[in-house]
Amino acid sequence: EKSNLQRVSAISIKIPPMPQGPLSVKEFCLQRFSFERGWHAISPTFVVGNTVGWQRFTIPEVDVEEIRLVCLSNQMADFFPNLQKLAVDA
């Protein structure tokens, strides 16, 4: 069976700055899938700045077949500080 492993050491993200991007991701983590552990975090919680252009986030190198970006809060969250953040199993 063919392996689809890819080595990941960074992710870059570009969001529209406020006020154009109120639903753009602000805090996120990266997760990978394994049959032993299911989806689990492979990064700390990153914070995306409200700036124009690409932003790069690095992680220790990891070989993955499946990876996902999990949005924990959006840029609008600053305007509603009493709302709870999404809890994600690490």
Secondary structure as a PSIPRED ss2 file (coil, helix, strand):
# PSIPRED VFORMAT (PSIPRED V4.0)

   1 E C   1.000  0.000  0.000
   2 K C   1.000  0.000  0.000
   3 S C   1.000  0.000  0.000
   4 N C   1.000  0.000  0.000
   5 L C   1.000  0.000  0.000
   6 Q E   0.000  0.000  1.000
   7 R E   0.000  0.000  1.000
   8 V E   0.000  0.000  1.000
   9 S E   0.000  0.000  1.000
  10 A E   0.000  0.000  1.000
  11 I E   0.000  0.000  1.000
  12 S E   0.000  0.000  1.000
  13 I E   0.000  0.000  1.000
  14 K E   0.000  0.000  1.000
  15 I C   1.000  0.000  0.000
  16 P C   1.000  0.000  0.000
  17 P C   1.000  0.000  0.000
  18 M C   1.000  0.000  0.000
  19 P C   1.000  0.000  0.000
  20 Q C   1.000  0.000  0.000
  21 G C   1.000  0.000  0.000
  22 P C   1.000  0.000  0.000
  23 L C   1.000  0.000  0.000
  24 S C   1.000  0.000  0.000
  25 V E   0.000  0.000  1.000
  26 K E   0.000  0.000  1.000
  27 E E   0.000  0.000  1.000
  28 F E   0.000  0.000  1.000
  29 C E   0.000  0.000  1.000
  30 L E   0.000  0.000  1.000
  31 Q E   0.000  0.000  1.000
  32 R E   0.000  0.000  1.000
  33 F E   0.000  0.000  1.000
  34 S E   0.000  0.000  1.000
  35 F C   1.000  0.000  0.000
  36 E C   1.000  0.000  0.000
  37 R C   1.000  0.000  0.000
  38 G E   0.000  0.000  1.000
  39 W E   0.000  0.000  1.000
  40 H E   0.000  0.000  1.000
  41 A E   0.000  0.000  1.000
  42 I C   1.000  0.000  0.000
  43 S C   1.000  0.000  0.000
  44 P C   1.000  0.000  0.000
  45 T C   1.000  0.000  0.000
  46 F E   0.000  0.000  1.000
  47 V E   0.000  0.000  1.000
  48 V C   1.000  0.000  0.000
  49 G C   1.000  0.000  0.000
  50 N C   1.000  0.000  0.000
  51 T C   1.000  0.000  0.000
  52 V C   1.000  0.000  0.000
  53 G C   1.000  0.000  0.000
  54 W E   0.000  0.000  1.000
  55 Q E   0.000  0.000  1.000
  56 R E   0.000  0.000  1.000
  57 F E   0.000  0.000  1.000
  58 T E   0.000  0.000  1.000
  59 I E   0.000  0.000  1.000
  60 P E   0.000  0.000  1.000
  61 E E   0.000  0.000  1.000
  62 V E   0.000  0.000  1.000
  63 D E   0.000  0.000  1.000
  64 V E   0.000  0.000  1.000
  65 E C   1.000  0.000  0.000
  66 E C   1.000  0.000  0.000
  67 I E   0.000  0.000  1.000
  68 R E   0.000  0.000  1.000
  69 L E   0.000  0.000  1.000
  70 V E   0.000  0.000  1.000
  71 C E   0.000  0.000  1.000
  72 L E   0.000  0.000  1.000
  73 S E   0.000  0.000  1.000
  74 N E   0.000  0.000  1.000
  75 Q H   0.000  1.000  0.000
  76 M H   0.000  1.000  0.000
  77 A H   0.000  1.000  0.000
  78 D H   0.000  1.000  0.000
  79 F H   0.000  1.000  0.000
  80 F C   1.000  0.000  0.000
  81 P C   1.000  0.000  0.000
  82 N C   1.000  0.000  0.000
  83 L C   1.000  0.000  0.000
  84 Q C   1.000  0.000  0.000
  85 K C   1.000  0.000  0.000
  86 L C   1.000  0.000  0.000
  87 A C   1.000  0.000  0.000
  88 V C   1.000  0.000  0.000
  89 D C   1.000  0.000  0.000
  90 A C   1.000  0.000  0.000
